[in-house]
Every structure is written in structure tokens, then in C-alpha cells.
Amino acid sequence: MLQRYIDDLKHSTGASLRMTSLVAIAGFAGFIALCFACAAIFIAVLQQHGAIAACLTIAGIFVVIAGIFALVYAQKQKRARERAAAAARAAARAAASAPLIDPMMVATGIQIARAVGLKKLVPLLALVGVAVGYMANRSANSAEDDDNENGSSDEAAGD
């Protein structure tokens, strides 16, 4: 069984390495193509308008490329912040239900059960269990509704 996991890891690592090397080769080829395109544009503008205009043209091309990458980076950062905020909201909702599993609450519940007696406490516990289940179901449904509303607006904004 362990050998299967090791083989799967080797296979996925090998596939990832092959894909990474292909992307690196494609990036390098794209860089070389961009260099030759810039050289061709430089020579064409140099022959018609002079050296200063040719240099400014190439500088403008690289400013546009840098702007595009800056916009992509800003968009990725914004999405990462939104995901972090959503994770924080989910953690806050999970922490809100944490008092139910707090060890002090459990110990207090056990002491109450001993004091009142188990036979008298069983119907009360059943009623409390139903109420807690109902409340948890309501909070889960409202959380799903919030996520659906946020997800649909994010998709509309992204398009």
C-alpha cells in the first residue's frame, strides 16, 4: 500500500517536472521572439524617424507590457485578499459554535447531569439536541446563501 503512494508521488512529481520544463522552454522561446520583434521595430522606426523615436517606441512597448503584468498582479492580490476574508468569515462562524464543544461546558454539563439525574435529564437533552440542530441548520443555510450571493457577484464582476 505504501509503495502505491510512493509510485503515485513519483508519477505526479515527474509529470509536474515535465510540465514545468515545457513552460520554461516556451517562456524562453517567447522571450527570444520578443527580443527579435523589438529589434525589428527598433530598426524600422530608426530608419524612418531616427534613434530617439526608436528608443522611445521600444520603451513604450515595455511600459505597456509592465502595466499589463502589474494589472494581472493587482487582480491576483485582490482575489487572494477576498479568499482570505472569506476564510476569516468561515473561521469566525466556526468559532461561534465552539462554546458547544468547550471542555469547561462539557464538564459543567456532566456535573449538572449528575446533580439532576440521568432519567430526568434525557428528555431535556433530546429537546436541546433538536433545538441545537435546528439552529445549526439555519446558520448553515444562511452561510450558504451569503456565499452564493458573494460568488455570483464575483463571477459577474470577473466577466
N, C-alpha and C positions, 0 to 999 in steps of 0.2 A: 504494500500500500504506500509506504514511504517512497519507494522507488518511482511510483507513478507520479507523485507530486514533484519529485526531482526532475523527472523527464519532462513534465509539463512546464516547469520553471525553465529548463534548458531550452525547450522549444520556443516559449514566449520570449525569452531573452534573445535568442538567436534571431527571431523574427523582428524584434524591436531594433536590434543592431543593424540588420539588413535594411530596414526602412529608414533608419537614421542616416546610414551611409548613402542611400539613394537620395534623400532630401539634401544632404550636404553636397553631393555631386551636382544636383540640379541647381542649388543655390550658387555654387561656384561657377557653373556654366552661365547662369543668369547674370552674375557679376561681370564675367568676361564680355558677354553680349552688351551689357550696359556700357562698359568701357569703350567698346568699339562704336556703339551708337553715339556716345558723347564725342568721341574723336571725329566721327563723320560730320556731326552737327557743327562742331567747332571749326572744322576745315571749310565747310560750306559757308558759314557765317563769316569766317575770316576772309574768304575770297571776295565776298560781296560787300561787307560793311567794316571790316577792319578787326584788329586784335582786341580792342576794348569791348566792342559789341559781342564778339565771340566769347570772351571770358564771362561777360555778364549773362549771356544766354545760358551757358553751362551752369553758372552759379544759380540762376533762376530755376533750372531743371532740378538741381539738387535741393533747393529750398522747397520746391513743391513735393519732392519725394520725402524730405524730412517732415514736412507738415502732414502728409498722409500717415506716416508712421506715428507721429505724435497724436493724431486723432484716434488711430487704432488703439494706441496705448491708453489714452484717456478713457475710451469706451470700455476697455478691459478692466481698468481700475474701477470704473463706476459699477460695472457688473459684479466685481469682487466685493465692493462695499455693500451692494444690495444683498448679495448672498450672505455676507457676514451679519447684516442687520436681520435678515430672515432667520438665520441660525440663532441669533441672540433672542429674538422673539420666541422661537421654539423652546430655547433653554429656559426662558422666563416662564412659559406655560408649564414646562415640566417641573420647574422649581415650585410653582404654585401648588402642585399636587403632592409635593414632598412631605408636608406635615402629616399626611396619612401614613407614611412609612417611616416616620421618625422613631428611633428606638425609645425615646422617652414617652412618646404617645403609646407605643405598643406596651411598654412596662406599666403605664398608667391604666391601660385597658385591661391588662391581666389582673392588676390589683382590684379594679372595680368588679371584674368577673368573680374574683374570689369573695369579695365582700357581699355582693348581691346574691350570688349563687347561680350556677350554670343553668338550672332548669328555668329560672325566671328570666334569664338573660337571652336565651336562644331566640324567642320571638322578637325581642327588641333588636337583636343583631341582624335578624333577617330583614326587618324593616329598614334599618340603617343601611344594609348592603344594597337593597333595592334603590334607596334614595341616592346613595353614592354612585351607583351605576347609572342612574338616570342623569345625574349632574355631569358625570364624566362623558356620557354620550352627547349631551347638549354642548359641552365645551369643545368636544372633538368636532362636532358638526359646524359650530361657529368658526373654529380654526380652519376647517376645510373651505368654508365659504370665503373667509378672508384670503386664503391662499389662492383660490380660484379667481377672486376679483383682482388681486395683485398680479397673478400670472397672465390674465387676459389683457390687462392694461400694459404689461411689459412687452407682450408679443406685439400688440398694436403699435407701441412706441418704437419697437425694433424694426418694424417693417417700414 
